């Protein structure tokens, strides 16, 4: 039995244009023509169309499908295994994004509500880049410290944020002074400032041992968005991110293994 283009389009739920495209690409050419010259598809053609639509649903390109259909016994299993791995990775990525979205909803629902004026008064020039926040959430998704930091940030009151950002501003002024006065990044003054920053994180967000502090500081150099959360761009100097990172590493080396009970106290 043969079927017209219109019939195949209707029961396969593809457009006539798509069928013509498959024909032009050499993927699916009708086996017959009517006396009037119209394309006619056989039962075997429909089986091939089902295969094409199956692989398209899995995300294969037309070129990849052509390779599979050329020698299905040879190519299909290897291609399907590769696609399975890719789909599994994509599912995991989307699941992490869903968790980020859920966390963002929680913050919006239970976080501190600030007017634009209040937000400027509290945070000043410090702005939160959503793309960086999302990437950080994905990067540290399985970290207990990240979960604790997000939970504590959500629980902070407006007054908490005022105190937190006031501390950060005072610390930032000291950091800029040390840098401008050419204090060595591995000197006592710079290391003490690094230690203050570490304890600030522990006090307001999550316990921050020296090794974690190193990783945070490495992001200051690797990603300008991370350092902008510490020093706004208008106050930055060339080399300041690297200076801060070096001071953190020097301080971490000085305090490796140190676990003081005072960390996290308000």
C-alpha positions, 0 to 999 in steps of 0.5 A: 500500500502507498501513501501520499505526502499529505497522508504521511504528514497527517499521521506522522505529525510532521510537515510536508516541508519536513518530508520534502527536506528529508527527501532532498537530504537523501534521508527518506526518498519516496519509493514510488510516484503516482501517475500524476508524478506525486510522491508515494511512500511505501510501508518500508518508507514509513518504517524508515521515517519512524527511525528518523523521527526516533533519532531526531527526538533523541537529538541526533543531527540529520548527518548523524542519522544518515550515518546510522541508517547507512549501516544501522547494525554497525553504527546505531549501538555506539551512537545510542550509547554516546547519546545516552551519556550526553542525555544523562549529563544534560538531565543532571545539569537541568536537575541542578538548575532546577535546584538553583531555581528552587533555592532562588524562589525560597530566597525571594519568598523568605529573604529580606525585602528591601526598597531600591533606596534601602538596597543601595543604603545596605549594599552600596555599589556591591551588586550580585551578578545572577549568572555568577550566582547560578554558576557558583551554586552549580559549582558548589551544589554538593558542598555542605558549606554552600548549603549552610551559607545560602540558608544563613544568608536567607535568614539574615534580617535587614539589620544583619545585612547592615552590620555585615556590609558595614564590616565589609566596608571597613575591612575593604578600606583597610585592604585598599590602604594596605595595597596603596601603601605597598604593604607586601601581600605576605606581610603581617598587615595583609595576612591579618586582613586576610584572616579578618575576611576569613572570620567574616565569612565564618561569622556571617555565612559558613565555617571557612577553614583556610583551604576553603578560603584559598579556593574562594580567593582563587576565584577573585583572580579567575573571575572578575564577578567574584572579586566585585562582590568584595571590592566594587569595580569603581574601587579596584586597582590593577593587581588588587585581586591578585594581591588579595589572593596572595594574602589569603594564601599566605595567611592560610599557610600561616594558619594551616590546621588552626581551628579556633572555637571562636569562628562563627560567633557573632 
